[in-house]
Amino acid sequence: TALDKFLMLDSLHATDEDLYFKILIDYIDDYMPVVYTPTVGEVCQKFSHIYRYPRGAFISINDKGRVREIIENCPNEEVDVIVVTDGQRILGLGDLGINGMGIPCGKLSLYTACAGIAPEKTLPVTIDVGTNNPEYLNDPMYLGLRQERVTGEAYDELIEEFVTEARRRWPNVLIQFEDFGNANAFKLLSDYQEKILCFNDDIQGTASVVVSGMYSAVRVKGEKMADQKFLFFGAGEAACGIANLLADALIDDGLSREDALAHCYLFDSKGLVTKARTDLAAHKQPFAVDAPDTASFLEAVKTLKPTAIIGVAGQPQTFTKEVLEEMAKLNERPIIFALSNPTSKAECTAEQAYPATKGKALFASGSPFDPVE
């Protein structure tokens, strides 16, 4: 199985790092989906049960006030890149707590294999403030704190202490925030992006890849970005990050910011994000539209007539046959981006998208190594 392959590679990583990266580099097409998506989702879910080799730094809320000691104990003399998570929103799998460490470890392996960053200059970090996942709270083998998540001032102080101490020891380190919950992700990016070298992969990294893909799709259509209308299924970090960068692309195409934002629509768990709603989080408000409330994604497609639908909510099979067929009616080449990870959470598959649109769809997925695709 893919998990068995991961365990064999993990053993190799622990015993002969040079050989591990040699194999990963030479056979990247074969082993990237084992080291990262889609296998990493299962790895994270079972992390506490398959944990054998210590890797990275674990910092818990109980370490508050002594994070410097932990950072000083790290054997890495020089660190260029830290990938840090608190495990609250791992892929489309939700709150995995300390089990989310599989993501920073896997991602940094790819940074070495694909970008040539020396492995000894990378550091995966997990911030353990508890978990609200009852499965792990009741699991005697769960390695993290068996308590509900700490929030508020204590949480903020722990993150601040970690950032301060990491930069004190490695002043030029890049800190990548990974798979934080929506509220913390937007807040951390707002708090730190003008102060330190950092980025949020779910908000900014995902956006850069998706907008690149959108440019390719628009080029195939022989149209301009300004000709497109984008409807998102989802309104969290990924959706808002992509929508903001798409707005920048539309501005580059000659639109005003107000007009650019009006080309991007969000659909969340309560339906279409409209100006009539009073419960909108700050990151959703710029995309609220003057339109009738609708709780049906199919109705939103019919009403708004988008040229592209983008799935980033982790809700599987939401791009139904009816939705896909409606997109094909509205567009000669409908753009269908079913991006939720892992594949089990995808809004649809290529195998579903192409027949429903009679082969017209310009399709992209979040798990490009799925054999079906």
N, C-alpha and C positions, 0 to 999 in steps of 0.2 A: 504494500500500500504506500501511498504518498507519505503517510506518517512514519512508516518503517524506514523509508528512504531518508526522511528528515533526521531520524534518530541515528542512523549510520553516519550521516554527514556531521551531525552534532558531536558524535564521538571522535570523528576525525579532526574536527575543529579544536577539540580539547587536547588532542594528543600530538597532532602534527599540523600546525596552522599553515605552514608554507604549502604543504600538499593540499590542504583543504581549499585554499584560494587558487592554487594551480588548477585543480579540477573544476572549481566554480567558474573560473575565467575561461578555460578551454571548452567547457560544455555548458555555457551560460543558458542556452535555449532549453536544455534538459533540466537544469537544476535551479534556475531562478524561480519557477513555480513551486519548487520544493522548499526553498529557503524563505520565500516570501509568498505572496498570494498565488493560488488560493489556499495552499497548505497551512500557512501561518495562522489562519483562523482556527483550525482544529488544534494546532500547537498551543495557542493561547488558551483555548477552552480547557485543555488538559494539562496546562503548564505545571501545576503543582503535583500532578500524578506522574509526570515523565521527567521531572527535574533531576538532573544528575551532576551537571557541571556548573559551578558558580561562574557567572559572567556579568559584569557591570556592577553598578552601585544601587543598593536599595536604601532609601531614606524614608523613615516613617515619621508620623506625627509625634511619636515618643522620643524622637531624636532632636526635637526642636531645642535649640540652644547649644547643640553640640555637633552641628553639621560640619563645622570647620574640621573637627577631628576626623570625621568620616572622609571628607575630601582629601585631607592630608594623608590618609591611609591608602588612597588609590595609588597603585604602583606606577601608573602612567606618568612619566616625567613631563611629557608634553601632550596636550590634548587640543586638537584643532576643531573637532566636531563632537557635540553632545546631542543625542536624541533622548528627550525626556518625556515620559507620560505619567499620568496618574491613573490610567486604566479605566477611566469612567465611560469612554465611548469608543471601544475597540472595533474597528471596521463597522459592520452593521450588526454586531453581536451584543452591543450594550455594555453594561458595567461588568468588567471582568476583574476589577481590583488588581492585585499584584500579578495576576496571570497575564496581564497586558505586556509584561516585559518581553514577550516573544516578538513584539513589533519593533522596539528599538534595536534588539539584537539582530533581527532579520534585515532591517533597513540598513544598518551600518555594515553588514556583510556585503550588501549590494553596493554601498558607497565605495568599498574597497575594490570589489570585483569590476564594477562598471566605471568608476570615476578615479580609481588609482589612489585613493586616500589610504595612507599607511594604517594598518589595523591597530597598531599600538598608539595611534593618535586619535582614536575614536573611543567614546565612552557611552554605553547605554545606561540610562538612569530610570528608575521607577520610584515615584513618590507614593508612599503607602499611607493614605489617610482613611483607610477602611473601604468597605464596599456595601452597596445597598442590594446586592444580589443574594437572595436567600439561599440559593443552592450552595454558594461558597461559604456563607456564614454557618451553614450546617454541615459542611464537609470537614471531617477531622483531618484530612490530608492537605487542606488549603494552607498555603505557606504565609499568607498575609495576616493582617490584623482582623480578627473576627469581631468587628464592630461596624456600626453604620458610619457613613462618610462624615468626616469633619468638614464643616463649611465656615464661611465668614472670616472673621479677623484672624483666628488661629491658622486657618488654611493659607490666607494671604501672607502671613508672617513667615510660615515655613517655606513657601515658594520664594519669597524675597531673600530669606537666609540662604537658600540653596543657590540662587542666582548670584548673590553677593560673594559667597565663598568660592563658587566655581570660577568666577571672573577674577577673584583675588589671586587664586593659584595659577590660572591660565588666562591672562588678560585679553588675549586675542581669540578666545574660543567662540565658535558659532554655536548658539543654543537653538535647537529645533524643538518647538513644542509640538507634540504628537498625540492625537486621540484624547484630548481633554474634552469634557462635556461642553455644550454650547456656551453656557453662561461664563464659565471660566476661560474658555478658549478666546472669546472676543475680548474679555477683560484683560487677560494677560497680554494679548497682542497690543491692545491699546496702551497698557501700562508701560510696556518695554520696547516697542519697536522704534521709538525715537531716542532711546537711551543706550541700548546695547545692540550688538550684532546678533540678531535673532530672526526667526520667521516661524509661522505656523503652517505646517504642511497641509493640513486639512482645509484651511482657508485659502492660503496663497499658492502652495505647491499644486494642489488639485486644480485650482483655477488656471494656472499657467498651462498645464497639460490639456485641459478641456478646451480652452480658448484656441490653443494651437490646432486641436482636432477640428474645431468649428471653422477655423480659417480654411482648412483642407476641404471640409464639406462644402463650404460656400464656393470655393474655387471650382470644385467638380460641377456645381450647379451653374457656374458662369454668372454668378450674381455678386452683389456687394454685401458686406456685413449689414449695412444700413437697411437692406431689403428684408431682413429677417426679424421674426418675432419669436421669443424664447419663453416657453412655459416649463417651469421647474416643478417636478413632483418632489417636494421636500423644501424646507425653508431654514435649514440649520447652517452649520459652518460651511459645508461644501457648497450648498446652493447660493448662499449670500456671497461667498468668496468668488465663485464663478460669475455670478450676476454683476458684481462690482467690476470685475475685470472685463467682462463683455461690454459693460457700459463705457469703460475707457476705450475699448476697440471701436465702439459706435461713435464716440466723440472724435476719434482719429479719422473716422469716415465722414465727418462733417456735421454730425448732429450736436445740438446743445445737450448739456447734461440732463436737463429735464426731459427732453425728448428721448435721450438714450435710456434713461431709467424706465420710461414708458414702454420700451420694447421688451422689458423683462418682467415676467409674472411669476409669482410664487404660489404654490398650492401646498398647504400644510395639513396637519391632522384635523383641523377644523374647517377645511375648505379653502377656497380662493382667498388670498390675502387682499382685503379691500379696505378702503378708507373708512368704511362704516364700522369696522371692528375696533373696539376700545381696548383689546387685550394684547396688542402687538408689542413684542420685544423691540428694543431700539434697532437691532440689526435688520428687522423686517420692514420697518416704517418707510424707508425710502422707496420701497417697491409696492406699496399699497396703491391700488388702482380704484378709480371710480367705475365700478361695475357691480352688477347684482351678485349677492352672495350665492355661492353654489357649493354644495358638499360633494358633488360628483365630478371626478376628473374628466370623464367623458363629456359632460355638459360644459366644463371649462374649455375643453378642446373645441367643441362646436361653437361656443360663444366667442372665444378669443381668436380662433383660426391661426394658431401658431405655425411657423414653418419648422420649428424644432421643439421636441420635448426632451427633457433632461431629467433622468431619474437618479436621485441622490438621497433617498429617504430610508433605504434598507427595508423596504416593504416589497416582498417578492410578488411577481406576477400581477403588478398593478397596471402595466402596459398591456391591457387585454387585447384580444382579437378585435373587439369593437373599436377600441382606441386606435389601434394600428390601422385598421381599415378607414377610419375617419381621417386620420392623418394623410393617407394615400388619396382620399377624395379631395382633400384641400390642397395638396401639393403634388407637383409632378415628381419631385424627389424629396420626400419627407426625411428630415434628419431625426434619427432615433438614437439617443445616447442613454443606454441602460447601464448606469455606472456603479450601482451599489455592490459592495463586496461583503463576504465572498460570493461566489456564483449562486449559492443557495438563496441569497438575498436579492438577486438581480430582478429588475422590473420585468424583463423578458429576455429571451435568448435570441441569437441570430437565427436559429432554426425556426423560431416563432415569427420573427419580424419580417423575414424575406417573403414567405408565402402569403402572409396577411396583407402585404403591400405589393404583391405581384412582382417582387424583385426590385422595386423602386427605392427602397429605403437606403439611406446612407447611415450605416449602423456602427456604433462603437460600444464596447462594454468595459466594465471596470476590471474584468478578469480575462485578459487577452490570451491566457494560456489554456482556457477551457477547450477540451478537444472538440466540442460541438462547434466552437467558433473558429 
